[in-house]
Structures are given as structure tokens and as C-alpha cells.
Amino acid sequence: MSQIEDPAITLARLLRTKMHVVKDDGALANISVTGEWQNAEAFKSFDGQVTVGLAEVTDQKLELSGKTRRRLQFLRVNVWATDATASEESGRVMRRKIVEDVVRIVRQNRVKPNTTLYDFFNVGSGSQTQKAFTGTAETPPHGQGWSELAAEDYTKLWYGDDDRLQITASENGEYAVMLSRFKVESREKALKKMVFEFEGYGTAPSGNGVAIKVWNHEAQTWENAQSGGSGDVDETIAATLVSDLPDYVDDEGYVWFLAKTTYASDGATPAVLRCDYVSLTVTVNGVTYCDVLSYRDQDRVDVKPFVFRTEIAVKSWFFENTGE
């Protein structure tokens, strides 16, 4: 049975994955997003800190029997900044920029706060979360024959911009195969849906096409095959999983899926897989709506340097049927 994710964890992940604060010099600010409370050590290596905590929960029945209910949560988001950072930007200015970004993120994602997109944007070969590999056969993720992409190849997966990664298999019977790994931050039992998407196409002497599959960690096999990409232009192929989701998450929290040409090379003409973009979208069982209620400054001027703090009140909810 799927478990309900803590709303504070859901909101913190949303903010962490969507945060995009630009400093006056054009550089991207380094923001820490954690649970409560403020950590003075964070100011030594971050431009600011955001903390998320649960303030109150209200359980409302929506009809007389009480079977249909709305669980209403009030969340407390605090933004912290100070002048004692490596940045030349003032803590007051940085605080205001972070506040505006928090408000933007919550507003833009108010009807889907429990959905997280994982892709390869801004990911390189040193990443410990997302990784991509090439191969010539449909082997297990930890098997032999996989080679990680070079740093310059990762950039070809950042956007769907027609700058494609090209994988070639030249030997007779070989397929052009791409393996993708994503680190899922949510607890396995809180997962509700996972959608894998591949954008691109495949060619081979016997015909065009691409097949994608997802690795079942428990069964130790590739499953949920979907096919497409039968032309010579990009197509988006998706595999959607809604049941037994923990089976697809390995012991380290990774999920794996591959894309391969439908047909193999004949030794004279290669099989070629062209990939423009890949992604994983994860939806957890939990809050389905959130919005900003209010915010106020609560600066600490009794310490040196001053700590600039803004508390943002966020309302979220989800509906449930108790079935009693």
C-alpha cells in the first residue's frame, strides 16, 4: 500500500529542484534547502538557506459519512540570509531574491507540487545522481559492456534542441543502446507514478524504430517495453508505471531504463540510436495543491552580522477516501 509523503518533504524537494536565483554578477546562487531550522554553518558555503516545516494539520470531512476527507496542511517556509557570506551581494538583497523565487515556484506548481522532473540538464560526468551509458546489448544495469558518456556528450541531453547524442553499433547482431540512471529522492512506498520518456529515433538496415524498457530490480529483468521512433525524425516514447513501483527502485534509490534500436546492425550497415532528450517524472502520494498565504520579515538584529529572515506561510492539501 502506498504511503503518504510528509508535506514538508514534498515542498522542500519542490523548492530544491526548482530553485533558480541569479546574483547581480550573473552567477547562479547556491541555496541550501532543508528541514527546520536555520543552520549558521550553512552560511559559510551557501548564499542563503531555505527551511521547510509543518506548522499545523486540519482534517476536514467533506460529507456526512466522513469517508471523503480533506487533509489541510499549513507549512512554514523560512528564508535566511546574512552579509557574512563569500558573496559580495548583501544579505538583504539575497533574502529578497530567494523569497521571490519561493513564491514563484509555489505559484507555478500549485496544482502539481507532488510531481518531480528528473533529467540531465546541467548534469555532467561527475554526477552521483543521474548518469547515462552506451552499449550494444540489452544487459543488466550492473553488467558488463556499458560505457559512461563523455562530458561533452551529456550536454546533448540537456534540451530537446536537435543537438542529438548519437550511439552507433557496427558489428553484426549489435544494437545501439542507451542506459539512463536516475536517483529518486522520494521514499519507495510513497511513489504513485513514474513516467519515463525518450525523445529521438533509431535506424538500422532492417528498419527504423526504438524500444524502451524499465529495469525491475526485484525480478532482475527488463520490463514494460514501449516502442516508437519508426521514422527519421524525433518522436517521444513513454513508459508509464503505476503499480509495484518499489520493485523498480534498487537498494541505493536508483531507477534504470534503456532505449535501443528495434533492429540490429548486419555488419555492413550500423544500427544508430539518436537521442535528443530523456527524462523521468515521479509523482508521490501526498499533497496535490499548495499556495502562498502570506509572508513577513522577521530579521534578527540582536546578533552580528544581522540575520535576514522571512517566514512564508504556505497552505497545502490532499483528498482521501477512508473507505470505512
N, C-alpha and C positions, 0 to 999 in steps of 0.2 A: 504494500500500500504506500502510495506517495505521501511524503510528509510535507508539512507547511514550513516554508523557509522563514526565518526571523526577518521581519520587515526592515529592521535596521541594517542587516547584512545585505538585503536586496538593494536598498537605496545606496549604501556605501559602494557596492560594486558598480551600480549605475554611474555614480559620480566619478569613480576611479577610471572607468573605461571611456567616459565621455569628456573628461576634463581637458580643456584646451585654453590655457591662459597665456597670453603673449605679453612679454615685458616690453618696456619702452625701447629697448635696444633691438627688438625684433626676435629675440631668443624665446624659446618656449619655457615657461616657468615650471619648476619641479615642485609639485604639490603632493603632500602626504595625505592619504585618506584612510582613516582608521576608525575604530570604535572609540567611545568616550574614554578618557578625557585628554586635555591638552598635555603634550609632552614637550618639555623645554629642550630636550635633546634633539627633537626634530628640527628646530630652528638652525642647528649647526650645519645641516646638509640639505635642507629644503627651503624654498622661498616662502612657503606657507603651509598651514595644516588645516585639514577639514576633519571634524569628528562627527559621528552619527550615533545617536542613542534613542532608545524608546522612552517616551515620556508618559504615555497613557494609552490604554486599550479600552474600547467600549464595545460590548457585544449587544447587538440590536436584533430582535426578532421582527421579521417583515410581514408575518401573517399570524393568525390566532394560534395555530398549532405549534408554532415555534420551530418548525422544521427548516424553513428557509430563513437564514440569518445573514446579517452583515457585520463583519468584524471591522470596526473602525479604529485605526491606529494613529496616534499623534506622535510624530517623530521630531527630535531636537537635533538640528544640524548647526554646529558651531564652526565658524571660520576664524582662524587665528593667524596673526602675522606680527612681526616686530621689525625694528630697524637693525637689530643685531643679526644680520644675515650676510652672506657673501655678496649678495646683490646690492647694487648701488641704488636700486629703487626703494623708496620709502615704504615702511610697513603699512602706513595708512593707505597709500595708493594700491599696494598689492592686495590688501584686505578687500578694498572695494572691487577690484577686478575679479577676485575669486568669488565674492558674493554674487556679482552679476552673472558669472558663469554657472554657479549653482542654480540660480533662478532660471537661467536659460535652459539648462539640462532638464530640470524638473518639468518645466512647462512643455518642452518639446517632446518629452517622453511620458507625459502624464497618463496616457492610456496603455502604455506598454512598459512599465518600469521593471517588470519581471523578465524581460527579454534582453539577452546579451548577444552581440555580434562579435565573433572571433574571426579575424582574417590575418593576412600577412602585412598589412600596412605598417610601415616603419619597423618591420622586423628584419633582422639580418641573421647571418650565420652564427652569431654568438648567443642567440636567444635560447632560454631554457624552457620556454612555453611552446610557442609554435615552431615547427620545423617541417621542412619538405625534402623529399628524397626522390631520386630517379632509379629505375630498374628496368629489367627486361622480362620479368616473370611475376606471376601472382603468388608471391611468397608471404609468409607471416611477417608482421612488422619488425620483429626482432631477429628475423632470419638473415641469411647471407644474401649478398647481391645488391644491397641498397647503398647509394652514394648520395651524401647530402649536397644540396645545391651550393654553388659558389655564391659569394656575397653579391656579385653583380646580377646573378640570376634571381635572387629574392626580390629585387626591385621590380622585376617584370610581373610580379604577382600583386603588387600594391594596389593597382587600379585596373578597372576594365577599360583600358585605353588603347587596345590593339597592339601594344608592345608585348608580344606573347613569349612565354617560355616555350622552347622547342626541345622535345625529347625524341631521339632517334634510335631505333633498333634495326641493325643491319643484317644480323645473322639469320639464317633460315629457322623459322619457328619462334623467333623472339617477338615479343610485344613491347611497345613503348608504354612504360608505366610510370605514374607519379604517385608517391605516397605522401599524405599530409597528416601531421600530428597537431592536435590542439589540446591545450591544458584547460580543463573545465574547472572553474573556481567554485561552483556550487556543490553541495553535498549530493551524493549519488541518489539518495532516497527522496530528494526534493525535486528531482528532474521531472518535467512534464512532457516536453517535446524537444527533439533535436532535428534540425534540418541541415543537411549537407548539400552544398551547391558547387558545381563545377561549370565554369564558362570557357568554352573553347570547342575544338573539334579534332578528329583523328582521321588519318589517311593510311591506307595500306594497299598492296597490289590486289587483294581480293575484294576490296570495298572500303568505304568510309564508315566511321562510327566510333563512339566512345561508350564504355560501360563503367559505371561507378559502383563501388561496394563498400560496406562498413564492416569493420572487424569486431566480431563477437568474442570478447575476452574469455567468457565462461566456456563457450563451445569451441574456442580456438579455431574459428573458421570465418571466411568472408561471406557476408550475407547481405540481404536487401538490395540486390542488383537492380540498377536502373540504367537505361540505355538511351542514346540520342546522338547528336553531333554527326548525322549522316551526310551532311553537306560539306562544303569547303568554306563556310563562314561560321562565326561563333554562335553556339547555342548554349543555353543554360539548362543543365541536367540536375535534378534534385532528388535526394533520397530523404524521406521523412520517417522518423521513428517516434512512436508514441507509447510503446509498451515494452516492458522488460528493460528499461533504459540502463539500470545499473550493470547489466550484463555487458554493455558496450564501453564501460569505463574501466581501465585497468587499475592495478594496485597503486599506481602513482598519480591517478587522476587524469590520465590521458585518454583521448579517443582518437581513433585512426580511420581514415578512409582512403581508398585508392581510386585512380582513374586510369584506364588502359584503353589502348586501341582495340576495337572489336576484332580485328583481324591481325595476323602476324606478318612479319616480313617473309619473303620467299627466298631470301639470299641475294636476289638481284635487285629488287626494289625494296627500300626500307619501309618500316612502319613508323609513322611520325605522329606524335601527340603534341598539339599546340594548346597551351593553357594561358588564358588571359587573367583569370581571377578564380580563387577558391575561397569558400567561407563556411563557417559553422554558426548557426543561430540556435541558441539554447533558451528555452522558456522553462521557468521553475514554477512550482505550485506555491502561490503566495499572492502578494498584493497585485491587483490588476488596475489600480488607479492611484495616482498621487498628485498633489498640487501644493503650491506655496500658500500658506495662510497669512503670514506676516513675518517681519524681521525687525530687529532692533540692535543698535550698538551697545555693547557693554564693555568698554575699554577698561583695562587695568592701568591706572596711572600711579598706583602706590608702589610700583616696582620699577627698577631701571634695568634695561630700557623698557619703555612702555610696551604693553602687550595690547594690540588692537584686536578686538573680538566682536563678532557679530553673531547673534543667535537667530536662526531661521526656523520658524515653525512650519512643519510640513504635515499635511493630512493625507492618509492613505487608507485604502480599504480593499476587501475582497468578500465575495459572497460564498456561502457554503450551505449545503443541504445535509442536515444531520441524519435524515432517514429514519428517525425514531417514530 
